[in-house]
Amino acid sequence: MKPDYTNARLNAAQHKLDALATPPSAVERDALAAAQMRADAVAAHLGTTATPPIAGESSLQYRKRVLTPVAARSERFKGASSASLAGLDAATLGPVEDIVYADAIAAAKRPENYAPGELRAVAERDTAGRLITKFYGDIGAWMAPFTLQGASVRINRDKNK
């Protein structure tokens, strides 16, 4: 007989449905927005956008979910499994998140990580709060239309001539 097992499954499903129907509190909504904003800032360096939170997802679950694909860009966490990242608690997730995001941004700024002809525009805020757009990647991506094709130049470095 499995009536207890069936009731437990039904209760769990009902609990999930209730969580979906109940709007998140203001604190949870703010935490989700902050997590998405931070993930989007890192994703902009990688040339993508962060996925939005799923209905009923807590801010902790969301932070773990968006951290998992970015961890592959971190030298220190690229070997970490998604299960090990999903098992982190809130106190441990913060420092891991800081390390992974910093490593991913640093990797995104390295020129060897860009394909030829790839140029990314990244909008960042400076210490005064101004929006600054910085470009990373191959300079030839924007210089190509302005470059003369077929022209060659010889620079004479001999001081005697």
C-alpha positions as CSV (number, residue, x, y, z in Angstrom):
1,M,0.0,0.0,0.0
2,K,1.3,3.4,-0.9
3,P,-1.3,5.9,0.3
4,D,1.1,7.8,2.5
5,Y,3.6,8.1,-0.4
6,T,0.9,9.3,-2.7
7,N,-0.4,11.8,-0.2
8,A,3.1,13.1,0.4
9,R,3.6,13.6,-3.3
10,L,0.3,15.3,-3.6
11,N,1.1,17.6,-0.7
12,A,4.5,18.4,-2.2
13,A,2.9,19.3,-5.5
14,Q,0.2,21.4,-3.8
15,H,3.0,23.2,-1.9
16,K,4.8,24.0,-5.2
17,L,1.6,25.3,-6.7
18,D,0.9,27.5,-3.7
19,A,4.4,28.9,-4.0
20,L,3.8,29.7,-7.6
21,A,0.5,31.4,-6.9
22,T,1.8,33.5,-4.0
23,P,3.7,36.6,-5.0
24,P,7.2,37.0,-3.5
25,S,7.7,39.3,-0.6
26,A,9.2,42.7,-1.2
27,V,12.5,41.6,0.4
28,E,12.6,38.5,-1.8
29,R,11.7,40.5,-4.9
30,D,14.5,42.9,-4.2
31,A,17.0,40.1,-3.6
32,L,16.0,38.5,-7.0
33,A,16.3,41.9,-8.8
34,A,19.8,42.5,-7.2
35,A,20.9,38.9,-8.1
36,Q,19.7,39.3,-11.7
37,M,21.3,42.7,-12.0
38,R,24.7,41.3,-10.9
39,A,24.4,38.3,-13.1
40,D,23.5,40.5,-16.1
41,A,26.5,42.7,-15.5
42,V,28.8,39.6,-15.7
43,A,26.9,38.2,-18.6
44,A,27.4,41.5,-20.5
45,H,31.1,41.0,-20.3
46,L,30.6,37.5,-21.8
47,G,28.4,38.8,-24.6
48,T,25.1,37.3,-23.3
49,T,22.3,38.1,-20.9
50,A,21.4,36.4,-17.6
51,T,18.2,34.4,-17.7
52,P,15.4,35.9,-15.6
53,P,14.1,34.2,-12.4
54,I,11.5,31.5,-12.8
55,A,8.2,31.9,-11.1
56,G,8.4,30.5,-7.5
57,E,12.2,30.4,-7.5
58,S,13.9,31.8,-4.4
59,S,16.8,34.3,-4.7
60,L,19.1,31.6,-3.4
61,Q,18.0,29.1,-6.1
62,Y,18.3,31.7,-8.8
63,R,21.8,32.7,-7.7
64,K,22.9,29.1,-7.9
65,R,21.3,28.6,-11.3
66,V,22.9,31.6,-13.0
67,L,26.2,30.9,-11.3
68,T,26.5,27.3,-12.7
69,P,27.2,28.2,-16.4
70,V,29.5,31.1,-15.5
71,A,31.7,28.8,-13.2
72,A,33.1,27.3,-16.4
73,R,34.9,30.6,-17.1
74,S,36.6,30.6,-13.6
75,E,40.0,29.0,-13.4
76,R,39.4,28.0,-9.8
77,F,35.8,26.6,-10.2
78,K,35.7,25.3,-13.8
79,G,36.0,21.7,-12.6
80,A,33.1,22.2,-10.0
81,S,30.0,20.1,-10.8
82,S,26.6,21.8,-10.9
83,A,25.5,19.5,-8.0
84,S,28.3,20.9,-5.8
85,L,27.4,24.5,-6.6
86,A,23.7,23.7,-6.0
87,G,24.5,22.3,-2.5
88,L,26.0,25.6,-1.3
89,D,24.2,27.5,1.5
90,A,23.7,31.3,1.5
91,A,26.8,32.0,3.6
92,T,29.1,30.0,1.4
93,L,27.5,31.1,-1.9
94,G,28.4,34.8,-1.5
95,P,32.2,34.3,-1.5
96,V,32.1,31.7,-4.2
97,E,29.9,34.0,-6.3
98,D,32.4,36.8,-5.9
99,I,35.3,34.6,-7.0
100,V,33.5,33.1,-10.0
101,Y,32.2,36.4,-11.2
102,A,35.5,38.2,-10.8
103,D,37.3,35.4,-12.7
104,A,34.7,35.4,-15.5
105,I,35.1,39.2,-16.0
106,A,38.8,38.9,-16.0
107,A,38.7,36.1,-18.5
108,A,36.3,38.1,-20.7
109,K,38.7,41.0,-20.8
110,R,41.7,38.9,-22.1
111,P,42.2,39.3,-25.8
112,E,43.0,35.7,-26.4
113,N,39.5,34.7,-25.5
114,Y,38.0,36.5,-28.5
115,A,37.5,35.2,-32.0
116,P,39.1,37.2,-34.8
117,G,36.7,40.0,-35.7
118,E,34.8,39.8,-32.4
119,L,34.3,43.0,-30.5
120,R,32.1,43.5,-27.4
121,A,30.8,46.7,-25.9
122,V,30.4,46.6,-22.2
123,A,28.7,49.3,-20.2
124,E,30.2,49.9,-16.8
125,R,29.7,52.4,-14.1
126,D,32.7,54.3,-12.8
127,T,33.1,55.4,-9.1
128,A,31.1,58.6,-9.8
129,G,28.2,56.6,-11.2
130,R,28.7,57.6,-14.8
131,L,28.0,55.1,-17.5
132,I,31.2,54.3,-19.5
133,T,31.2,52.0,-22.5
134,K,34.4,50.0,-22.9
135,F,35.2,47.8,-25.9
136,Y,37.0,44.4,-25.6
137,G,38.2,42.1,-28.4
138,D,39.6,42.5,-31.9
139,I,40.3,46.1,-32.9
140,G,40.1,45.0,-36.5
141,A,36.4,44.4,-36.1
142,W,35.7,48.1,-36.2
143,M,38.8,49.3,-38.1
144,A,38.3,47.1,-41.1
145,P,35.8,49.4,-42.9
146,F,38.3,52.3,-42.5
147,T,41.4,50.4,-43.7
148,L,42.7,50.6,-47.2
149,Q,42.7,47.2,-48.9
150,G,45.9,46.2,-50.6
151,A,48.0,49.1,-49.3
152,S,51.4,48.3,-47.8
153,V,53.8,50.4,-45.9
154,R,57.5,49.9,-45.3
155,I,59.0,51.5,-42.2
156,N,62.7,52.2,-42.5
157,R,64.3,51.7,-39.1
158,D,67.9,52.3,-40.2
159,K,69.1,55.5,-38.7
160,N,71.8,56.0,-41.3
161,K,69.4,56.4,-44.2
